[in-house]
């Protein structure tokens, strides 16, 4: 809103003569009545004089700004008067008033006009502006002076604005690609729309560009585009839009408009908000479960990756040490991985980190559901899931072969959800307690009763979960014995390329990491599946990059430049690098990527490549077992899958409308006219 939206030639006079303060105010009231904004002029005038009795509105320097906020004001309005000879006004500096602005403000919660009036007050402090108003020869010139000065002021505000209009938080389970793609999409669209924005990213390296309390206080709306749990209590009292992270990538304009829409609901502290899309207002049960699970997975990954790679390095050290001693792995038997003292040290430290996996998974699933009170309950449940003797059958029958296993990874998932909803139930149960006892709930009541309840729950469910976990291990053994691991490897690798970082991709990765925890040198099925999953995740970005080189006519200049980055992303096992290409041409790109990933997974299983590290791409190739040649075979599987993807893209994709090939011709295969 501009100042001249509240001001018009009808409410401006540039040649007023007044005998007194009372006289000039009455003339100003008659002038503002011309705006049609006052329902009862007499009541409004009394309100203006009542305000003057509180303290003078003559602010000094020859300026007065009388004002009144009243129910009789239908809409914000402004009147302006130039008094060439001046009038005694009892101003703060005792000087006569030559310039007067009268404000009419409605009694409503919509105070958008206050920003305009604050801007006017700042402008009046500029002597050049004030003198230009006083010397205006006509009403039109008076308004023109205001317009030109305000335009400069708005540019200055835009350049030096301290607080952005819209705030956003982006987060995905791994915090690698989706997080930053959503950030960039929101920032680019906001810039295009001329709207200031600040985006906090909750990535793998922690929260960056963190939103401050002052920024939250002054913003107009907040966007949370996340597939993991984000702390939203800080946004209480603000319009809040919550969506999946993919919406931040694909629908930034809709989200920004929704954040600024006065009809968007204001978040209230303690309120359980639903994640919405642009078309629906309720979060599906499936997405809610996925979000909670991914919150656990995202916090678990550093333990899995860090510990897993250290364990893999232990096997690598032992492989080198055993070979140097002229022995074979079979000669050391069960000591492989800890035969050499250096290898033993790596395996011990890595094992400590890896053992945290299930506890952290369970704890942060519960944290996503119930906040901080759920963390301790979930972690205790996760620890119980890793024990082998905390169940009914252990009490009744004593330890037996079938009871030496634990509920493991699957038990941790169950413990996380059980712990979270136990705490939510306790919150509802103890709502009757007086507010004075609120501090006791998260520090005493919820931990004590929550841990007691999760202990009882896991005591009952550990038995069936142990058998499920044993069954899972036996299934992998069976697949290995009947050479069916190859087919499962191909399936999981293909799943990695379907949604490239989405729920299906994460399901395949979680399955493989679960299999990794049950794998051993004697039963390597889990290692093979982990290798297939990583190969399947590397193929989509690598295949797209190769395709852009082989078939440049299929891509425009920007897409070809972006594709080159995918060599690095693919080599680093960051499947999300393929997303922008899949978004612009979903069916052709997804079909091509899935085809290539299946080939890579199939060959990985066929070659028997075993990956002992759960992440890292080419940087952990040295940990591939069982022999040096296997590394080359694994690279061959990845390259073959990537080339298949590239060729399929070349066959399926249409030529770009604007390839802009320049000197780079590539394999353009253009027909001769």
C-alpha positions as CSV (number, residue, x, y, z in Angstrom):
1,X,0.0,0.0,0.0
2,X,1.3,3.4,-1.0
3,X,0.8,6.7,0.8
4,X,-1.3,8.1,-2.1
5,X,-3.6,5.1,-1.7
6,X,-4.8,6.9,1.5
7,X,-4.5,10.4,0.0
8,X,-6.2,12.1,-2.9
9,X,-6.7,15.6,-4.3
10,X,-10.0,15.7,-2.4
11,X,-8.2,15.4,0.9
12,X,-5.3,17.8,0.1
13,X,-5.2,21.6,0.5
14,X,-2.1,23.6,-0.1
15,X,-3.3,27.1,1.0
16,X,-4.9,27.0,4.4
17,X,-5.3,29.9,6.7
18,X,-6.1,29.2,10.4
19,X,-6.5,31.3,13.5
20,X,-5.7,28.6,16.0
21,X,-5.0,24.9,16.6
22,X,-8.7,24.2,17.1
23,X,-9.5,26.0,13.8
24,X,-6.9,24.1,11.8
25,X,-8.0,20.7,13.2
26,X,-11.7,21.4,12.4
27,X,-10.7,22.3,8.8
28,X,-8.6,19.1,8.6
29,X,-11.6,17.0,9.8
30,X,-13.8,18.6,7.1
31,X,-11.1,17.8,4.5
32,X,-10.8,14.2,5.5
33,X,-14.6,13.8,5.4
34,X,-14.3,14.3,1.6
35,X,-12.7,10.8,1.5
36,X,-16.0,9.1,2.4
37,X,-14.1,7.1,5.1
38,X,-15.9,8.6,8.1
39,X,-19.4,7.4,9.0
40,X,-19.9,10.0,11.7
41,X,-17.8,13.2,11.3
42,X,-18.8,14.7,14.6
43,X,-17.8,11.6,16.6
44,X,-14.5,11.4,14.7
45,X,-13.8,15.1,15.4
46,X,-14.3,14.6,19.1
47,X,-11.9,11.6,19.0
48,X,-9.2,13.8,17.4
49,X,-9.6,16.5,20.1
50,X,-9.6,13.8,22.8
51,X,-6.3,12.5,21.5
52,X,-4.9,16.1,21.6
53,X,-5.8,16.4,25.3
54,X,-3.5,13.4,26.0
55,X,-0.4,15.1,24.4
56,X,0.2,17.4,21.5
57,X,0.7,15.8,18.0
58,X,2.8,18.8,16.9
59,X,6.1,16.8,16.6
60,X,8.2,19.9,15.9
61,X,10.1,21.2,12.8
62,X,6.8,22.8,11.6
63,X,5.0,19.4,11.4
64,X,1.8,18.1,13.1
65,X,0.2,14.6,12.7
66,X,-3.1,14.6,14.5
67,X,-4.9,11.2,14.4
68,X,-7.8,9.2,15.7
69,X,-8.6,5.5,15.7
70,X,-12.4,5.0,15.9
71,X,-15.3,2.7,15.1
72,X,-16.8,5.4,12.9
73,X,-13.8,5.2,10.5
74,X,-14.8,2.8,7.7
75,X,-11.4,2.6,6.1
76,X,-7.9,4.1,6.6
77,X,-7.7,7.7,5.2
78,X,-5.3,10.6,5.2
79,X,-5.7,14.4,4.8
80,X,-2.9,16.8,4.1
81,X,-2.7,20.6,4.6
82,X,-0.1,23.3,3.9
83,X,-0.4,26.4,6.1
84,X,1.9,28.9,4.5
85,X,1.7,31.5,7.3
86,X,1.8,28.9,10.0
87,X,-0.4,28.4,13.1
88,X,0.3,28.1,16.8
89,X,-0.1,24.5,17.7
90,X,1.6,24.0,21.1
91,X,4.2,21.9,19.3
92,X,7.0,20.1,21.1
93,X,9.5,22.7,20.0
94,X,7.1,25.7,20.4
95,X,7.3,26.6,16.7
96,X,4.3,27.2,14.5
97,X,3.0,24.4,12.3
98,X,3.2,24.7,8.5
99,X,2.5,21.1,7.4
100,X,-0.2,18.9,8.8
101,X,-1.3,15.3,8.1
102,X,-4.6,14.1,9.7
103,X,-4.9,10.3,10.1
104,X,-8.2,8.3,10.2
105,X,-7.7,4.7,11.4
106,X,-10.4,2.1,11.7
107,X,-10.8,0.0,14.9
108,X,-9.8,-3.3,13.3
109,X,-7.0,-5.9,13.6
110,X,-5.9,-5.1,10.0
111,X,-3.1,-2.6,10.6
112,X,-1.5,-2.7,7.1
113,X,-1.9,1.1,6.9
114,X,0.4,1.6,9.9
115,X,3.4,0.6,7.7
116,X,2.4,3.4,5.3
117,X,2.1,6.0,8.0
118,X,5.4,4.9,9.6
119,X,7.0,5.4,6.2
120,X,5.5,8.9,5.9
121,X,6.7,9.8,9.3
122,X,10.3,8.8,8.4
123,X,10.0,10.7,5.1
124,X,8.9,13.9,6.9
125,X,12.2,13.9,8.7
126,X,13.9,14.7,5.4
127,X,14.2,18.5,5.0
128,X,14.2,18.3,1.2
129,X,11.0,16.3,1.1
130,X,9.3,18.6,3.6
131,X,10.4,21.7,1.7
132,X,9.2,20.3,-1.6
133,X,5.7,19.7,-0.1
134,X,5.6,23.2,1.3
135,X,6.5,24.8,-2.1
136,X,4.2,22.6,-4.2
137,X,2.1,24.8,-6.6
138,X,-0.8,22.5,-6.9
139,X,-2.4,19.4,-5.3
140,X,-1.2,17.3,-8.2
141,X,2.4,18.4,-7.6
142,X,2.0,17.8,-3.9
143,X,1.0,14.2,-4.6
144,X,3.7,13.8,-7.2
145,X,6.4,14.8,-4.6
146,X,5.0,12.1,-2.2
147,X,5.0,9.5,-5.0
148,X,8.5,10.1,-6.1
149,X,9.9,10.3,-2.6
150,X,8.1,7.1,-1.6
151,X,9.4,5.2,-4.6
152,X,12.9,6.0,-3.5
153,X,12.1,5.0,0.0
154,X,10.6,1.7,-1.1
155,X,13.7,0.9,-3.1
156,X,15.8,1.7,0.0
157,X,13.7,-0.5,2.1
158,X,13.9,-3.4,-0.4
159,X,17.7,-3.1,-0.5
160,X,18.2,-2.8,3.3
161,X,15.2,-4.8,4.6
162,X,16.2,-6.4,7.9
163,X,13.4,-9.0,8.0
164,X,12.2,-11.1,5.1
165,X,8.5,-11.4,4.5
166,X,8.5,-15.2,4.2
167,X,10.6,-17.7,6.1
168,X,11.0,-21.3,5.1
169,X,12.6,-24.5,6.4
170,X,13.6,-27.4,4.1
171,X,14.6,-30.9,5.2
172,X,14.8,-34.4,3.8
173,X,15.7,-37.7,5.5
174,X,19.3,-37.7,4.3
175,X,19.8,-34.0,4.2
176,X,21.8,-34.2,1.0
177,X,19.9,-33.1,-2.2
178,X,16.2,-32.6,-1.7
179,X,16.9,-30.2,1.2
180,X,19.0,-27.8,-1.0
181,X,16.9,-28.2,-4.1
182,X,13.8,-27.1,-2.3
183,X,15.8,-24.2,-0.8
184,X,17.0,-23.0,-4.2
185,X,13.5,-23.4,-5.8
186,X,11.9,-21.3,-3.1
187,X,14.6,-18.6,-3.3
188,X,14.5,-18.4,-7.1
189,X,10.7,-18.1,-7.2
190,X,10.6,-15.5,-4.4
191,X,13.2,-13.4,-6.3
192,X,11.1,-13.7,-9.4
193,X,8.0,-12.6,-7.5
194,X,9.8,-9.7,-5.8
195,X,9.3,-11.2,-2.3
196,X,12.0,-11.4,0.3
197,X,12.6,-14.8,1.8
198,X,15.1,-16.6,4.1
199,X,15.4,-20.4,4.0
200,X,16.8,-22.6,6.8
201,X,18.2,-25.9,5.6
202,X,18.3,-28.9,8.0
203,X,20.9,-30.9,6.0
204,X,23.3,-33.6,6.8
205,X,25.7,-31.0,8.2
206,X,23.1,-29.7,10.6
207,X,20.9,-26.6,10.4
208,X,22.3,-23.8,8.3
209,X,21.0,-20.2,7.8
210,X,19.0,-20.7,11.1
211,X,15.9,-18.5,11.4
212,X,16.2,-16.0,14.3
213,X,13.5,-15.0,16.8
214,X,13.4,-11.5,15.4
215,X,12.9,-12.7,11.9
216,X,10.1,-15.1,12.9
217,X,8.5,-12.2,14.9
218,X,8.5,-9.9,11.8
219,X,7.7,-12.3,9.0
220,X,4.3,-12.6,7.4
221,X,4.3,-16.4,6.9
222,X,6.3,-19.6,7.2
223,X,6.8,-22.6,4.9
224,X,8.0,-25.9,6.2
225,X,8.9,-28.2,3.3
226,X,10.2,-31.3,5.1
227,X,9.9,-35.1,5.2
228,X,11.4,-35.2,8.6
229,X,10.3,-33.8,11.9
230,X,11.0,-30.0,12.2
231,X,10.7,-28.0,15.4
232,X,7.6,-25.8,14.6
233,X,6.8,-24.5,18.1
234,X,8.9,-21.5,17.4
235,X,6.4,-20.5,14.7
236,X,3.4,-20.1,17.1
237,X,1.3,-17.1,16.1
238,X,2.4,-17.2,12.4
239,X,0.7,-18.4,9.3
240,X,2.2,-21.8,8.7
241,X,2.2,-24.0,5.6
242,X,3.5,-27.6,6.0
243,X,4.2,-29.7,3.0
244,X,6.5,-32.6,1.9
245,X,9.9,-31.5,0.7
246,X,9.0,-32.4,-2.9
247,X,6.4,-29.6,-2.9
248,X,9.1,-27.1,-2.1
249,X,10.9,-28.2,-5.3
250,X,7.9,-28.4,-7.6
251,X,5.4,-25.8,-6.3
252,X,7.4,-22.9,-4.8
253,X,5.1,-20.2,-6.1
254,X,1.9,-21.8,-4.7
255,X,3.6,-22.2,-1.3
256,X,4.8,-18.6,-1.2
257,X,1.4,-17.3,-2.1
258,X,-0.2,-19.6,0.5
259,X,2.2,-18.3,3.2
260,X,1.2,-14.7,2.4
261,X,-2.6,-15.5,2.2
262,X,-4.5,-14.1,5.1
263,X,-6.8,-17.1,5.0
264,X,-3.9,-19.5,5.8
265,X,-4.4,-20.9,9.4
266,X,-2.2,-19.4,12.1
267,X,-0.2,-22.0,14.0
268,X,-1.0,-22.3,17.7
269,X,1.6,-23.6,20.2
270,X,1.0,-27.3,20.9
271,X,-1.3,-27.8,17.9
272,X,-0.7,-30.9,15.9
273,X,-0.4,-29.7,12.3
274,X,-1.0,-31.7,9.2
275,X,1.3,-31.7,6.3
276,X,-0.6,-30.5,3.3
277,X,-0.1,-30.4,-0.4
278,X,-1.4,-27.7,-2.7
279,X,-4.6,-29.7,-3.3
280,X,-5.4,-31.4,-0.1
281,X,-5.6,-30.4,3.5
282,X,-5.0,-33.7,5.3
283,X,-1.8,-35.7,5.7
284,X,-2.3,-39.3,4.8
285,X,-1.5,-42.0,7.4
286,X,1.1,-43.4,5.1
287,X,3.0,-40.1,4.7
288,X,2.8,-39.6,8.5
289,X,4.4,-43.0,9.1
290,X,7.0,-42.3,6.4
291,X,7.8,-39.0,8.0
292,X,8.3,-40.4,11.4
293,X,10.3,-43.3,10.1
294,X,12.5,-41.1,8.0
295,X,13.2,-38.8,11.0
296,X,14.7,-41.9,12.7
297,X,16.6,-43.0,9.6
298,X,18.1,-39.5,9.0
299,X,19.5,-39.4,12.6
300,X,20.6,-43.0,12.3
301,X,22.5,-42.6,9.1
302,X,25.7,-41.0,10.6
303,X,26.1,-43.9,13.0
304,X,25.4,-46.5,10.2
305,X,27.7,-44.8,7.7
306,X,30.5,-43.9,10.1
307,X,30.5,-47.2,12.0
308,X,29.9,-49.2,8.8
309,X,32.8,-47.7,6.9
310,X,35.2,-48.2,9.9
311,X,34.1,-51.9,10.1
312,X,34.6,-52.2,6.3
313,X,38.1,-50.7,6.7
314,X,38.9,-53.3,9.4
315,X,38.1,-56.0,6.8
316,X,40.3,-54.2,4.3
317,X,43.2,-54.0,6.7
318,X,42.9,-57.6,7.6
319,X,42.7,-58.6,3.9
320,X,46.0,-56.8,3.2
321,X,47.6,-58.2,6.4
322,X,46.5,-61.8,5.8
323,X,47.6,-61.6,2.2
324,X,51.0,-60.2,3.3
325,X,51.4,-63.1,5.7
326,X,50.9,-65.6,2.8
327,X,47.6,-66.8,4.3
328,X,44.1,-66.9,3.1
329,X,40.9,-65.5,4.7
330,X,39.8,-69.1,5.3
331,X,42.9,-69.7,7.5
332,X,41.8,-67.1,10.1
333,X,38.1,-68.2,10.1
334,X,35.9,-66.2,12.5
335,X,38.8,-63.8,13.4
336,X,38.6,-62.1,9.9
337,X,38.1,-58.4,10.6
338,X,40.0,-58.5,13.9
339,X,43.0,-60.8,13.2
340,X,45.4,-57.8,12.8
341,X,45.6,-55.5,15.9
342,X,45.0,-52.4,13.7
343,X,41.9,-54.1,12.1
344,X,40.6,-55.1,15.5
345,X,40.8,-51.4,16.7
346,X,38.9,-50.2,13.6
347,X,36.3,-52.9,14.0
348,X,35.8,-52.2,17.7
349,X,35.3,-48.5,17.3
350,X,33.1,-49.0,14.2
351,X,31.1,-51.6,16.1
352,X,30.5,-49.2,19.0
353,X,29.1,-46.7,16.5
354,X,27.2,-49.3,14.6
355,X,25.6,-50.6,17.7
356,X,23.9,-47.2,18.3
357,X,22.0,-47.6,15.1
358,X,18.8,-49.3,16.4
359,X,18.7,-47.2,19.6
360,X,19.0,-43.9,17.6
361,X,16.5,-45.1,15.0
362,X,13.9,-45.9,17.7
363,X,14.6,-42.8,19.7
364,X,14.1,-40.3,16.9
365,X,11.0,-42.1,15.5
366,X,9.5,-41.5,18.9
367,X,10.9,-37.9,19.0
368,X,9.2,-37.2,15.7
369,X,5.9,-38.4,17.1
370,X,6.0,-37.0,20.6
371,X,8.8,-34.4,20.7
372,X,11.6,-34.4,23.3
373,X,9.6,-36.5,25.9
374,X,9.5,-39.3,23.4
375,X,13.3,-39.5,22.8
376,X,14.2,-41.4,26.0
377,X,11.3,-43.8,25.8
378,X,12.1,-44.6,22.2
379,X,15.8,-45.1,22.8
380,X,15.1,-47.5,25.8
381,X,12.7,-49.5,23.6
382,X,15.4,-49.6,20.8
383,X,18.0,-50.9,23.3
384,X,15.6,-53.6,24.5
385,X,15.1,-54.6,20.8
386,X,18.8,-55.4,20.6
387,X,18.8,-57.7,23.6
388,X,18.2,-61.5,23.2
389,X,16.7,-62.4,26.6
390,X,14.1,-59.8,27.4
391,X,11.0,-61.7,26.3
392,X,8.4,-64.2,27.6
393,X,9.9,-67.3,26.1
394,X,13.3,-66.5,27.7
395,X,11.6,-66.4,31.1
396,X,9.5,-69.6,30.6
397,X,11.9,-71.8,28.6
398,X,15.3,-70.3,29.4
399,X,17.8,-69.5,26.6
400,X,17.7,-71.7,23.5
401,X,19.2,-71.4,20.1
402,X,16.1,-69.5,18.8
403,X,16.3,-67.0,21.6
404,X,20.0,-66.0,21.1
405,X,18.9,-63.5,18.4
406,X,17.4,-60.1,19.0
407,X,14.5,-58.2,17.5
408,X,17.1,-56.0,15.8
409,X,16.4,-53.4,13.2
410,X,12.7,-54.3,12.8
411,X,12.3,-54.3,16.6
412,X,13.8,-50.8,16.7
413,X,11.2,-49.5,14.3
414,X,8.4,-51.0,16.4
415,X,9.9,-49.6,19.6
416,X,10.1,-46.2,18.1
417,X,6.5,-46.0,17.0
418,X,5.3,-47.6,20.3
419,X,7.4,-45.2,22.4
420,X,6.2,-42.2,20.6
421,X,2.5,-43.1,20.9
422,X,2.9,-44.2,24.5
423,X,4.1,-40.6,25.3
424,X,1.3,-39.1,23.2
425,X,-1.1,-41.2,25.2
426,X,0.4,-40.1,28.5
427,X,0.1,-36.4,27.4
428,X,-3.6,-36.9,26.9
429,X,-4.0,-38.9,30.1
430,X,-2.5,-36.2,32.3
431,X,-4.1,-33.2,30.7
432,X,-6.2,-32.8,33.9
433,X,-3.2,-31.8,36.0
434,X,-3.0,-28.1,36.9
435,X,-0.7,-25.8,34.8
436,X,1.6,-25.4,37.8
437,X,2.7,-29.1,37.3
438,X,3.5,-28.7,33.6
439,X,7.3,-28.7,34.3
440,X,7.0,-32.1,36.0
441,X,5.4,-33.8,33.0
442,X,8.4,-34.0,30.6
443,X,11.0,-34.4,33.4
444,X,9.3,-36.9,35.7
445,X,5.9,-38.3,34.7
446,X,6.6,-39.0,31.0
447,X,10.0,-40.6,31.4
448,X,9.1,-42.8,34.4
449,X,5.8,-44.0,33.1
450,X,6.9,-44.0,29.5
451,X,10.0,-46.2,30.1
452,X,7.9,-48.5,32.3
453,X,5.3,-48.9,29.5
454,X,7.8,-49.4,26.7
455,X,9.5,-52.0,28.8
456,X,6.3,-53.9,29.3
457,X,5.4,-53.5,25.6
458,X,8.8,-54.8,24.4
459,X,8.7,-57.7,26.8
460,X,5.5,-58.8,25.0
461,X,6.5,-58.0,21.4
462,X,10.2,-59.0,21.5
463,X,9.4,-62.7,21.1
464,X,7.5,-62.5,17.8
465,X,9.9,-59.8,16.5
466,X,12.9,-62.1,17.3
467,X,11.3,-64.8,15.2
468,X,10.6,-62.3,12.4
469,X,14.2,-61.2,12.5
470,X,15.5,-64.8,12.5
471,X,13.1,-65.5,9.6
472,X,14.5,-62.5,7.7
473,X,18.1,-63.9,8.2
474,X,17.0,-67.4,7.2
475,X,15.3,-65.9,4.1
476,X,18.6,-64.3,3.0
477,X,20.4,-67.6,3.6
478,X,17.8,-69.4,1.5
479,X,18.1,-66.9,-1.3
480,X,21.9,-67.3,-1.2
481,X,21.7,-71.1,-1.3
482,X,19.4,-71.1,-4.3
483,X,21.2,-68.2,-6.1
484,X,18.1,-66.0,-5.8
485,X,20.1,-63.2,-4.2
486,X,20.7,-61.9,-7.8
487,X,17.0,-61.3,-8.4
488,X,16.5,-59.5,-5.1
489,X,19.6,-57.4,-5.8
490,X,18.1,-56.4,-9.2
491,X,14.8,-55.6,-7.6
492,X,16.3,-53.4,-4.8
493,X,18.6,-51.6,-7.3
494,X,15.6,-50.8,-9.5
495,X,13.7,-49.4,-6.5
496,X,16.5,-47.0,-5.9
497,X,15.8,-45.3,-9.3
498,X,12.0,-45.1,-9.1
499,X,11.6,-42.0,-7.0
500,X,15.3,-41.1,-6.5
501,X,15.5,-40.3,-2.8
502,X,11.7,-40.7,-2.1
503,X,9.9,-43.3,-0.1
504,X,10.6,-46.3,-2.4
505,X,14.2,-45.4,-2.7
506,X,14.5,-45.1,1.1
507,X,12.6,-48.4,1.6
508,X,15.2,-50.2,-0.5
509,X,18.1,-48.5,1.3
510,X,16.6,-49.3,4.7
511,X,16.1,-52.9,3.7
512,X,19.7,-53.2,2.6
513,X,21.1,-51.6,5.8
514,X,19.0,-54.1,7.8
515,X,20.4,-56.9,5.7
516,X,23.9,-55.6,6.3
517,X,23.5,-56.0,10.1
518,X,22.8,-59.7,9.6
519,X,25.5,-60.4,7.1
520,X,28.8,-62.1,7.6
521,X,31.6,-63.5,5.5
522,X,29.9,-67.0,5.8
523,X,26.5,-65.5,4.8
524,X,27.3,-62.6,2.5
525,X,23.8,-62.0,1.1
526,X,23.4,-58.8,3.0
527,X,26.7,-57.5,1.7
528,X,25.7,-58.3,-1.9
529,X,22.3,-56.5,-1.5
530,X,24.1,-53.4,0.0
531,X,26.4,-53.4,-3.1
532,X,23.4,-53.7,-5.4
533,X,21.5,-50.9,-3.7
534,X,24.5,-48.5,-3.9
535,X,25.1,-49.4,-7.6
536,X,21.4,-48.8,-8.3
537,X,21.5,-45.4,-6.6
538,X,24.6,-44.3,-8.5
539,X,23.3,-45.2,-12.0
540,X,20.5,-42.5,-12.5
541,X,22.7,-39.4,-12.2
542,X,25.7,-41.1,-14.0
543,X,23.4,-42.3,-16.8
544,X,21.9,-38.9,-17.3
545,X,25.4,-37.3,-17.4
546,X,26.6,-39.8,-20.0
547,X,23.4,-39.3,-22.0
548,X,23.9,-35.5,-22.1
549,X,27.4,-36.2,-23.7
550,X,26.2,-38.8,-26.2
551,X,22.9,-37.2,-27.1
552,X,23.2,-33.4,-26.6
553,X,20.4,-32.7,-29.0
554,X,18.0,-34.2,-26.4
555,X,18.9,-31.5,-23.8
556,X,19.0,-27.7,-23.8
557,X,22.1,-25.8,-22.8
558,X,21.2,-25.4,-19.2
559,X,20.3,-29.1,-18.8
560,X,23.6,-30.1,-20.3
561,X,25.5,-27.9,-17.9
562,X,23.5,-29.3,-15.0
563,X,24.1,-32.9,-16.2
564,X,27.8,-32.5,-15.8
565,X,27.4,-32.1,-12.1
566,X,25.8,-35.5,-12.1
567,X,29.1,-37.2,-12.7
568,X,30.2,-36.1,-9.2
569,X,26.8,-36.7,-7.6
570,X,26.5,-40.2,-9.1
571,X,30.0,-41.2,-8.1
572,X,29.2,-40.0,-4.6
573,X,26.0,-42.1,-4.4
574,X,23.7,-39.1,-4.4
575,X,20.7,-40.3,-6.5
576,X,18.9,-37.1,-6.1
577,X,21.0,-35.5,-8.8
578,X,18.6,-37.0,-11.3
579,X,15.5,-35.4,-9.9
580,X,15.4,-32.2,-12.0
581,X,15.5,-34.3,-15.2
582,X,12.9,-36.7,-13.9
583,X,10.7,-33.7,-13.0
584,X,10.8,-32.2,-16.5
585,X,10.2,-35.6,-18.3
586,X,9.1,-38.1,-15.7
587,X,8.1,-41.2,-17.6
588,X,11.0,-41.4,-20.1
589,X,13.6,-40.5,-17.5
590,X,12.3,-42.8,-14.7
591,X,11.9,-45.8,-17.1
592,X,15.4,-45.3,-18.4
593,X,16.9,-45.0,-15.0
594,X,15.1,-48.0,-13.5
595,X,16.2,-50.1,-16.5
596,X,19.8,-49.1,-16.0
597,X,19.7,-49.7,-12.2
598,X,18.2,-53.1,-12.6
599,X,21.0,-54.1,-15.0
600,X,23.6,-52.8,-12.5
601,X,21.9,-54.7,-9.6
602,X,21.6,-57.9,-11.7
603,X,25.3,-57.8,-12.6
604,X,26.3,-57.0,-9.0
605,X,24.5,-60.1,-7.8
606,X,25.8,-62.2,-10.7
607,X,29.4,-61.1,-10.0
608,X,28.9,-61.7,-6.2
609,X,30.2,-58.2,-5.3
610,X,30.1,-57.7,-1.5
611,X,30.0,-54.1,-0.1
612,X,30.8,-53.9,3.6
613,X,30.2,-50.1,3.8
614,X,26.7,-48.6,3.7
615,X,27.5,-45.4,1.8
616,X,30.3,-43.6,0.0
617,X,30.1,-44.4,-3.7
618,X,33.5,-44.7,-5.4
619,X,35.2,-43.6,-2.2
620,X,34.6,-47.0,-0.5
621,X,35.3,-49.2,-3.5
622,X,38.4,-50.5,-1.7
623,X,36.2,-52.3,0.8
624,X,34.6,-54.4,-1.9
625,X,35.0,-58.1,-1.3
626,X,36.0,-60.9,-1.9
627,X,38.9,-60.1,-4.2
628,X,40.7,-57.3,-6.0
629,X,39.1,-58.4,-9.3
630,X,35.7,-57.9,-7.7
631,X,36.2,-54.2,-7.5
632,X,36.7,-54.1,-11.3
633,X,33.6,-56.2,-11.8
634,X,31.6,-53.9,-9.5
635,X,32.8,-50.9,-11.5
636,X,31.8,-52.7,-14.7
637,X,28.3,-53.3,-13.3
638,X,27.9,-49.6,-12.5
639,X,29.2,-48.5,-15.9
640,X,27.0,-51.0,-17.7
641,X,23.9,-49.8,-15.9
642,X,24.8,-46.2,-16.5
643,X,25.3,-46.8,-20.3
644,X,22.0,-48.7,-20.5
645,X,20.3,-45.7,-18.9
646,X,22.1,-43.3,-21.3
647,X,21.1,-45.3,-24.4
648,X,17.5,-45.6,-23.2
649,X,17.3,-41.9,-22.7
650,X,18.7,-41.3,-26.2
651,X,16.0,-43.5,-27.7
652,X,13.1,-42.4,-25.6
653,X,13.6,-38.6,-25.1
654,X,12.4,-36.2,-27.7
655,X,14.9,-33.7,-29.2
656,X,15.1,-30.4,-27.3
657,X,13.2,-27.4,-28.9
658,X,16.2,-25.3,-28.2
659,X,19.4,-27.4,-28.0
660,X,21.8,-24.5,-28.7
661,X,24.6,-27.0,-29.6
662,X,27.2,-24.5,-30.7
663,X,30.5,-26.2,-31.2
664,X,29.5,-29.2,-29.1
665,X,28.0,-31.6,-31.7
666,X,28.2,-34.9,-29.9
667,X,26.3,-37.8,-31.4
668,X,23.5,-35.6,-32.8
669,X,22.3,-38.0,-35.5
670,X,20.4,-35.2,-37.2
671,X,18.7,-36.1,-40.5
672,X,19.9,-34.5,-43.7
673,X,17.4,-32.3,-45.4
